Amino acid sequence: MDVSQQIDLAQRVLSSLSHSAKTQALYQHQNQGHENFFRKTHELIQNYHHYFGDLTVVVKPFDLQLLDQSVYNDGVNENSIPYKMHISGIRTFTFERGIQLKDLLAVSKLLTMPAQAMKDADLASLLWKYNIPHVSYLQLQMLESAEESGNDGLDENFEEIFKHIAVISEQDPRSQVNFRTFDAGDLQAGQFLQGTHTKRTLEGQAAQVHHQLIQYIPARLKKENDDLLKKGSALLYQLLHFADSRAAIEQIQQYLFVLCERLFIAKDLKRLALLFEEFEQMNTQRGSQHSYALLKQGFFDYFTAEGRIEHLFSSVAQLPSISEEQKHYIHVFLSILGVEVQEHITRVLPDLSSKVRRALLEILFSMSHHPSHLMHMLQHNYGHLKDFGVDLLIAGRKFPEAFTFQQLETLLDSPEKHLQREAVRLIAVQYPDRLNEMYERLFITSGPGFQRVVFEELCKSGPECVPLLFEYTESKEFAKMNWKEQADHYRLLGQSKQPEILEWFAGILEHKSGVFGRSKVDHYKRLAIKGIQAFGNRAAKRLIEKNLDQKIHSREVIIELEDSLRSFVMKGMRF
Amino acid sequence: MNYESNHNPSSQGHTERNKKIQELGRQLVNDLHVYIKSLRLYKQDNKIFIRLLHSLESTINWIVASEGRMHFYGSNSTVYLNDRLLKLRVSSLGNVHFLLEQFETRDIGGIYIENAINTGQLSDFLQLFAPEPEFRSSANHFIQTESAAAVHHRINAQTKQKLDGAKAFKANVYQYALLLYHRLYQFIQQLYDPNQPDPDLARSERILQEFIDLIVKHDLDFLGYTNELEIHKYDFYHVCNTTIMAILFGRFLELSRLDLLELGQAAVLHNLGKLDVPPYILTKHQPLSEEERQIIRMIPVYSSRRILAGPFSWNRLRYAVIASRVNTPPVMKSGQHPNGKDESWLFSRIISICACFDSLNTRRPFRKKLHPVEALDAMKHQLRGFYDPHLLEVFTDLFRHMAVKAVHQRRDRYF
């Protein structure tokens, strides 16, 4: 084979490698099968090795050359492979005989790494780290100090340093190390040596390290690596603790941002809150509100940029629920970001599960200076979404100022039972004094289904609602219900566990026949027994027992009382 | 060889001239690029060329006046001016590529000027690069050209010669270790100088990578130098020696190359907090007051804060975590995370031992220097509890063999 064939083959090898690398980059999300993309390249390179030996190309700024001819060029830009090699000081690059598919894959991953991703380490440094077999390179690099010294004539410096080091080397026969990098500062090495007083070397042999220690080290290092986030946050906590000025915090600000974000993603909310609490505490101790307001603004800017906070809270959506403890931690986190963050959080609310959403809504209400405004805005924007309104009402229970009476009254007309129920409950809790005036609206003009909902919710509410409940049980509407429905309502009354209601039941059992017709008295007595049974506590059982002893009841009522007593025993109640 | 010869005044002048030539070279490249590109849009008699021609004339004549000639040539995106490679910014490499392409299309590899020229002569010559030249540029005695092939051949021959030279160039492992130690010293000197900008950590990474290769492949037993008379240099030597010692100890513990690199980088940075300590405390002869001791105890905190200054990087966070627990007295519980166990990382423990050992082996203003065996004994008994006993055991086994010898300039010149 002649030179032109050699160059042609080298071109094909490198073009195939570039093509394979691009294909591999497209499928990098796949974990397996990447080596297959390099089969053709591997065959070509083996072919080259067979005829011409190792393939060594000379690296020019935008070309790879073989025998003075360009064999690879991929444009003039900072992502060009030759360019990345050249700026990291690589001057020749060799694919040695015996190179394997996996080696080609590893090399291509490094060569095609975007320039942006190489901010921390250049290509030569990465090649060192990956230590890929059957790949070698000659790196001739002027280190940074060359530029600083103003010695810009690169070639001249190399020659000068060559000469300088050559003088030293000629004296010594133990020449065995190839130079990889050169530094203009090397010219001062002799002068440096003159300034030293002692030199240290190791003499003699040490015994082998115990194998247990050798085995322990890799496991230990892996654990430490896994713990980096925890240890990092502990360190930031310590730095915040000792921070004596705003500047001291500004120094570590970027790390605070990123680590807080990572802690949130890792759902390590406790550590996150601890950091923020320390930050807040320091803020209060130092007292310079204006300075720390700027730092807080920094937090706000970081977390609200590029939809970061929305992304973080979307990750919360995976949680089945949020505990009270977690709620507290999130509250601490959001408090640092300030009340303005609610606008960002509200955007993710529709995507969350009901439980998580309610928890976040509670946090937002507690942070808000005007809960009613927030409520209005949320209802307006998302009220139409399924379950959102209910979650809003449930979350708002603890915040009386969140709803106006009119807002709740409007919700009573909602077609959704959940909403109606919550609205009644909130009216009962937050506006009990308005219940009397609402009696007609709640129990007379509304349908039976709604009345049941209202009755149930009022039973769950405080003693203020009891008179209204009694009024209803004595109304015409109640009288029209069948036995089953009435019994259901008495049970609800019993479940409310209000002492006044138990007394009321006792009063019914004491009624004399003269007030109602005998069957009517027994009817209400039996209902009351159902209610007492639902009451289900010691006092209720005693009331049943007392009535059994009195023997003033009809046979029907006694049977009902006995059944009731039996059910107390059957349920295994021990009083 | 006179080591001082490279730092005499004439060498300084030479450096300044190089700097000026580089500056003029970049100006020349830029002006030529703009001129040739503009020729595609405007006729050569357009007024916009006047300023460019004057700038080119001034640049070229300055070079000819100071160097006696101007030889400008290039190939493959590299450009030379009077046989000096021009160092160009990344952003201008595209322009260079375009310029050389235009030259090569007209079979020009370089231009050579021996005498001062004027704008008319320049304008005539540059007519060559117009898309449709109004007239053929006549033979120009003032501006000579050489063929692209000749320049290409010459540059490749030069590169080959240089690469062959570099490939064949070898030194013994000790000399190379000295050079690397010196580079590390220079890096640390800059890093620990509050008046200088922070050097790029990638530079120390490259130095350490080479050091690790030397240690791994050649069983290097080199442990560094000391200078006990110039107190202000103590910290530079101390950090260098701690780093070298830590890598050697890490090697003994069979750490991987990558772990050795991380250990080395962490050692380089571990003492940065000293910059925040008032110098009078560091060099005080008398015993320290409790307040001063408290400041000294804060060094790991200051170090980690300095390491974290700047944009986020996981590597830096790792180094900061390591530095935060180097030589931390066990009594220092204040400021600890309520949720964390107080357990130092392995590399913190290694660096702590190495740093203490190096320090005890060096004379300080407030105490005498100890013999390596005495130092190890002190660490084991007087400082019991400060250091990981298992690691200290292994360390003792290795470093009790450390030999400290005076540097005799004549004998040690070449090691």
Interface residues (C-beta under 8 A of the other chain):
Chain A: V58 K60 P61 F62 D63 Q65 D68 S70 V76 N77 E78 Y83 I87 R91 T92 D120 A121 D122 A124 S125 W128 K129 N131 L138 L140 Q141 L143 E144 S145 E147 S149 G150 N151 D152 G153 L154 D155 E156 F158 E160 F162 H164 I165 A166 V167 I168 S169 Q171 D172 R174 S175 Q176 V177 N178 F179 R180 T181 D183 G185 D186 L187 Q188 A189 G190 Q191 F192 L193 Q194 G195 T196 H197 T198 K199 R200 T201 L202 E203 G204 Q205 A206 A207 V209 H210 L213 I214 I217 R220 L221 E224 L228 K230 K231 G232 S233 A234 L235 Y237 Q238 L239 H241 F242 A248 Q251 I252 Q254 Y255 F257 V258 L259 K270 R271 L274
Chain B: M1 Y3 E4 N6 H7 T15 E16 N18 K19 I21 Q22 N76 S77 T78 D83 R84 L85 K87 V90 L93 G94 H97 H152 H153 N156 Q158 T159 K160 K162 L163 G165 A166 K167 F169 K170 A171 N172 V173 Y174 Q175 Y176 L178 L179 H182 R183 Y185 Q186 P199 D200 L201 A202 R203 E205 R206 I207 Q209 E210 L214 H218 D221 F222 L223 G224 Y225 T226 N227 E228 L229 E230 K233 N241 L248 F252 L253 E254 L255 R257 L258 D259 L261 M298 V301 S304 R305 R306 L308 A309 G310 P311 F312 S313 W314 N315 L317 R318 A320 V321 S324 S334 G335 Q336 H337 P338 N339 G340 W345 L346 N361 H390 V394 D397 L398 F399 H401 M402 A403 V404 K405 A406 V407 Q409 D412 R413 Y414 F415
